[in-house]
């Protein structure tokens, strides 16, 4: 099964210069490695943009961009944007703050039947009110 990988996981895997971290982060990184080796890690445009945003050093930006280019974008459709807007409203009514990029991921994941691998705890809240599956590292 393919897995939609969220920004914090890509950032952890591609942008951090020093290894280490909490055991939970290490498990997520190992899961990302496994998914990429098996060709099951899915990337989308909004995540690509978020990962690259804020990289100030030109050479480092180019290295991360080249690594991300190994992964084609899962295409977002018009209905994904519409569902993202609807999902934002569902979350707001439930008292859950949401961001547009997160809602796009939720809409894409729902349409394409993709679980999401993330370290962002917001997705646990979204999953309470949206048809969302989270992928747990092994």
C-alpha positions in Angstrom: 0.0 0.0 0.0 1.2 3.5 -0.9 1.6 6.0 2.0 1.2 9.8 1.8 4.2 11.3 3.7 3.7 14.6 5.4 6.1 17.5 5.6 7.7 16.9 9.0 8.8 13.4 8.0 10.4 14.6 4.7 12.0 17.5 6.6 13.4 15.2 9.2 14.7 12.8 6.5 16.2 15.4 4.1 16.9 18.6 6.0 18.3 17.7 9.3 22.1 17.8 9.3 22.7 15.7 12.4 21.4 12.2 13.1 19.7 11.4 16.3 16.5 12.4 17.9 13.8 10.8 20.0 13.1 7.0 19.6 9.7 7.9 18.0 11.4 10.1 15.4 14.0 7.4 14.7 11.1 4.9 14.1 9.4 7.3 11.7 12.7 7.9 9.8 13.2 4.1 9.5 9.7 3.8 8.2 10.3 6.6 5.7 13.4 4.8 4.5 11.5 1.5 4.1 8.6 3.2 2.2 11.0 5.0 -0.1 13.1 1.8 -0.8 9.9 -0.1 -1.6 8.6 2.8 -3.8 5.5 3.3 -1.6 6.2 6.8 -0.3 3.9 9.4 -1.9 4.7 13.1 -2.2 2.4 16.0 -3.3 3.0 19.5 -4.4 2.0 21.3 -1.2 4.4 19.1 0.9 7.2 19.6 -1.7 6.8 23.4 -1.3 6.7 23.2 2.5 9.9 21.1 2.7 11.8 23.5 0.4 10.4 26.7 2.0 12.9 28.4 4.3 16.0 26.8 3.0 18.3 29.8 2.7 21.5 28.2 1.5 21.4 27.8 -2.3 23.5 24.6 -2.5 21.5 22.9 0.3 18.2 23.9 -1.4 19.5 22.4 -4.6 20.4 19.1 -2.9 17.0 18.8 -1.2 15.2 19.7 -4.4 17.1 17.1 -6.3 16.3 14.4 -3.7 12.6 15.4 -3.8 12.6 15.1 -7.6 13.0 11.4 -7.3 9.4 11.4 -6.2 6.7 12.4 -8.6 3.8 14.5 -7.2 0.5 12.8 -6.6 -1.8 15.0 -8.6 -4.3 17.2 -6.7 -7.7 17.5 -8.5 -10.3 20.3 -8.3 -12.4 18.0 -6.1 -9.5 17.8 -3.6 -9.5 21.6 -3.2 -13.3 21.5 -2.7 -13.1 18.6 -0.2 -10.3 20.4 1.6 -12.5 23.5 2.0 -15.4 21.3 3.3 -13.0 19.5 5.6 -11.7 22.8 7.0 -15.4 23.7 7.8 -16.0 20.3 9.5 -12.9 20.8 11.6 -13.9 24.4 12.5 -17.3 23.3 13.6 -15.7 20.7 15.9 -13.4 23.3 17.4 -10.3 21.9 15.6 -8.0 24.5 14.1 -6.7 23.5 10.6 -4.5 24.8 7.9 -5.1 24.8 4.2 -2.1 22.5 3.4 -3.2 20.0 6.0 -6.7 19.9 4.6 -5.4 19.4 1.1 -3.4 16.4 2.4 -6.5 15.0 4.1 -8.6 15.5 1.0 -6.0 13.8 -1.2 -5.5 11.0 1.3 -9.3 10.3 1.4 -9.8 10.4 -2.4 -6.8 8.2 -3.1 -7.3 5.9 -0.1 -3.8 6.7 1.2 -2.9 6.6 4.9 -0.7 9.5 6.1 2.7 9.1 7.8 3.3 12.2 9.9 4.7 13.3 13.3 2.2 16.2 13.3 -0.2 15.6 16.2 -2.8 17.8 14.4 -3.6 14.9 12.2 -4.8 12.8 15.2 -7.3 15.6 15.8 -8.4 15.7 12.2 -8.9 11.9 12.2 -11.6 12.3 14.9 -13.9 14.2 12.4 -12.5 13.3 8.9 -12.3 10.0 7.0 -8.5 9.9 7.6 -6.2 6.9 8.3 -2.8 7.5 9.8 0.1 5.2 9.0 2.0 4.0 12.1 5.7 3.1 11.8 6.5 -0.6 12.4 
